[in-house]
Amino acid sequence: MIAVITGDIINSQQADTEVWITKLKRLLEVWGPTPQSWEIYRGDEFQFKCKIDDVFWRFLAIKSLIKSQENLDVRIAIGIGDENFCSEKITESNGTAYVNSGRLLNDLKNDGHTVAIKTSNTSIDRDLNILLKWSSKDFDKWTMATSEIIHEMIMNNDMTQEDLAKKFTISQSSISQRLKRANYDLIVETDHYFRKKISEL
């Protein structure tokens, strides 16, 4: 069983493509090679696969990266299921994980939400999608500055607030305030809950 994320950049036409696409590629390269593990296509859409345990954290890493760019956001469909056919290109691979993710992205474009999940278990889907709807009310409002801090914490979870303060040349109290505004402790709890529910599949 694998997780497949299919996403598209919101407001991509109103931003400098070279900036966000370079940063997104750099992030995805940390997680695996292209085009086997990830691919960006049709200008502003992308797909990548990962372990099911990692999928919530991966989603947040992408969300915070894109939100740290002016006027940009991202729509993400998480599909969990099997991989029946593994091609040299992820966009040619197949299985329920890919089908769930691809169809779900189309639904998201129509209903106005920015993240959702589809698995083979409707009960787990219901629980996690309610959670995602509530939490994304916060995620969607992240400022560029908050998004930068969250992204650093996700990618380098051993960093202290003092480390972050040095990196961003602001005070440690400012870092603390941004993390509190972003409900970072609750984000970590949500990740633990997400992993627990996914493990029930």
N, C-alpha and C positions, 0 to 999 in steps of 0.2 A: 504494500500500500504506500502511495506517495501523495504529496501535495503539489498541486499545480496552481500557480498564480498567473492570471491573465489580467492585464491592466491597460489603462490608457491615461494619458496626461490631459488634464482639464485645463483649458485656455492655452494650449500649446502654441496656437497661432499668434498669441500676444506676447510671446517671450522669445529670447534669443535661443534658438534650438541648440546651437553649438555648446552653450554653457550647460544646460540641463542634461543633454544627451551624453556629453562627456562624463559628467558626474555619475549618471545612472549606469553607464557602461563600466566605469571604474568600480562601482559598488557591486554590480552583478559578477564582475570578474573575480571578486573575492570569494564568491560562492561556487564557482565552477566555470568550465570552458564554454565558449560559444562555438558553434550553434547547438551543441549537444544538450547543454544544461539551460541555456537562455538565448533569447533572440529578441531584437527590436525590429519591428516591421511596420509597414504602412505609415511610416513617419513618426507616429506618436503612440503606437501600441507595443506591448512587450509581453513575453511569456517566459516563465522559468519554473523549474521544479526543485523541490527540496524534501527533506524528511518532514513527516507530519508534525513531529515534536517542535520543529523550528519555525513553523509557518507563521504564527502570530508575531514573533519577534522580527521575522523577515519582512512581514507586511509593515510593521512599524518603522523599520529601518528605511524602507522605500518611501513611506508616507512622510517621515520627518525630513528626508533628503529633498524631496520635491517641494514640500512646504517651505523649505528654507530659501527657495527661489521666488522672486517677486511675482505675485499674481498667479502662481501655479498651484494646482492640487492634482490629486491622482484618484482614479476610480479603480478598485481592486476586487476581483472575483476569485475567491479561494475554492478550488475544487479538490476534494479528497476521494481517492478511489484507487483503482488498479491501473497499471500500465501494461496493456496487452501487446503493444508493438513499440519498440524503441528504435527510432530512426537516427541517422547521423544528424538530423536537424530536429530540434524539439517541436517545431511547428508542423512536422510531418509524423510525429509520434501519435499514438492513439491509446485509448482506454477510458474507463469511466472518470478518472481524475481529469483528463483533458476535456471530455464532453461536459462534465459538471461545471468546470471553470469557464469554458467558452460560452456556453448557453447563459450562464449566470451573468456574465459581463453584459450581454445584450439586455437582460432584465434590468440590471442596474442603470443602464443608460435611459431606460424608460421610466423607472420609479424615482429617480432623483437621489438615491442614496449613494454613498461613496465606497462602501465595503459590504460584502456578504459572503457567506460560506454555504457550500452544498456538499453533503456527504451521502452515504447510502442509508443513513438513519434519520428519519424525519423528526424524531424527538430531540436528538442532539442538535440538528439543524435549527429547530425552533429556539432552544435554549441559547445557543451561541449567537444566533442572529439578533435576538433581543438584546443580548449583551453588546454586540457590535453596534447596534443602532444607538444605544445609550452612550457608549464610549466615544463613538465617532462624533457626537455632538461636541465633545471636547476637542478631539483630534482635528476636526474641520476648522476650529477657531484658533489653532496654534498660530502665533505670529512667526515671522521669519526668525527672529532672535530666539524664541522658545524652541522652534524646530531644530535650530542648530545645536542647542544644548542637548535636547532629547536624542538627536542623532549620535552625538558623541558618546552619550551614556550607553546607548544601545550597542554601538560598535566597539566600545572600550569600557566594559562594565566594571573594570578594576580602577578606573579613574576616580580620584577623589574630587570633591568640590574645589579644593585648593588647586588641583591640577587644571581643572576647567577654567578657573579664574585666571590662571597664568596664560592658558592657551588663548582665551578670548580677551585678555587684558581688561578685565572688569573685576569688581570686588567679589569676594567669596559670598557676601550677603546677597549680592545681585543674582549670583548663580542659585543660591538657596531659594530666593523668592521666585525665580522662574520655574524651578523644579516643583515648588509648591503649587504655583498657578497651573502647572501642567498635570498636577496630581500624579507625579511620577511614582510614588509608593503604591498608589492604586493601580497604576499600569503594570507594575511588577506582579502584584497580586492577581490581576486579570490574566497575565501570561501563565501563571501557575494553574489557575482555574481552567484556562483554555487547554493546557497540556493534559490535565486530568480528564476532561471531557473527551478529548481526542483519543486518549488511551482506552476509552470504553468501546471504541468502534471494533 
